[in-house]
Amino acid sequence: MFISELSPLFKELAQHPVSFMGGFVSGVLRLNLNEDPVKTWLNKNHCSEVSPKVTPDADNGKTSGPQRISID
């Protein structure tokens, strides 16, 4: 059972080892790819933008974050 849960992890590691390890290390170190010095290093190495910026017009005026709901 435990092996079947880890099989997608090993499959991704076998298909893309460099990108998998980069993502794993950045997750372990809790690096934010949108902050310096990581952002400047990615820009200097001509890497694509990590996460595109969302403009207020693109999300139809909805705000991000917690929203109030009422449950009857």
Number of C-alpha atoms within 10 A of each C-alpha: 5 6 8 8 9 10 11 11 11 13 11 12 14 11 10 10 13 11 12 16 12 11 13 12 12 14 11 9 9 9 14 12 16 13 9 11 11 14 16 13 12 16 12 9 9 9 10 9 12 11 8 7 8 8 9 11 8 9 10 8 9 10 9 8 5 6 7 4 6 4 3 3
